[in-house]
Amino acid sequence: MSLDDLVKEVQRKIGRNILLFQKLEYLFKYIVANGQFSGYSSEIESVVTSKRASVNKQTMGQLVGQFVESNNPERNDLSNHPSVLKEAYYSFDFQIETDESYYKHQKESLSKLVLERNNLVHHLLAEFDSTSLDSCKKTERSLDEQAEKVRAELNSVQSTAKALFDGREEMSKFLLSDEGKKVFLLSFIRQDPLVVLLVEIANQIVRKDGWTLMNAAGLLVKQHAPDALALLHKGTEYKSLKSLMLKSEMFEFNEEKTVKGGIRVLYRLKGDLELSHA
């Protein structure tokens, strides 16, 4: 192969590798932009759109850093979910389970790959001697070795991107299903401040037989959450504490006779059910 042909081959392989790096960068953008987000239903679309716009402006180094840390086995993100929900709240977090060894290996290998990409884009042509046959052959070998490393990483990241895509699809299908709608509604109801308070009352003011008087609970709710109770009474769906409790599917009820011949209502949590604030 003549020197001119070899120079053209090197230039072709430079373009090939830049394209491979662009494909890898695109996958990182997709994963970082779509792997984690949260917000109220009325703002979730703008939250996702804003995050995607921000991600599109980031460098490959920044993207790789977020990608690697999202799979850090020691990651302990405490989501800032609102303590009181004003409307439906969505939260999505995609993470690949890894061990410490794999995490460190991935962090190191991807960091090196970012350096190689930056060198290819910003420095290689300046260092490449197109008049030297030895320089051309050395650069060509280096580009081929680099291409193999990028292709291997592409295969791995493509698998992650596919898993994320499939996971989002499954989540969407579930949320649109009858079962998903019920689970979402239950989760929303169980975070209602009145339900939270009724659970606390049931745990703290309980008789030896495990039951709590509804009348006593009602008085405590009126004392500690008058505004929430007033909103409940103004509502069209849940017009009483008991109707809200029944809808939450967290409580069971009982009735017993009083010494004066009347009837009083009691309630307790079902089984070992505990309220989750997550």
Secondary structure as GFF3:
##gff-version 3
##sequence-region A 1 278
A	DSSP	alpha_helix	3	34	.	.	.	ID=ss1
A	DSSP	beta_strand	36	40	.	.	.	ID=ss2
A	DSSP	alpha_helix	44	56	.	.	.	ID=ss3
A	DSSP	alpha_helix	60	70	.	.	.	ID=ss4
A	DSSP	beta_strand	89	93	.	.	.	ID=ss5
A	DSSP	alpha_helix	100	122	.	.	.	ID=ss6
A	DSSP	alpha_helix	124	127	.	.	.	ID=ss7
A	DSSP	alpha_helix	133	176	.	.	.	ID=ss8
A	DSSP	alpha_helix	178	190	.	.	.	ID=ss9
A	DSSP	alpha_helix	193	204	.	.	.	ID=ss10
A	DSSP	beta_strand	212	213	.	.	.	ID=ss11
A	DSSP	alpha_helix	214	224	.	.	.	ID=ss12
A	DSSP	alpha_helix	226	234	.	.	.	ID=ss13
A	DSSP	alpha_helix	241	248	.	.	.	ID=ss14
A	DSSP	beta_strand	251	257	.	.	.	ID=ss15
A	DSSP	beta_strand	263	269	.	.	.	ID=ss16
###
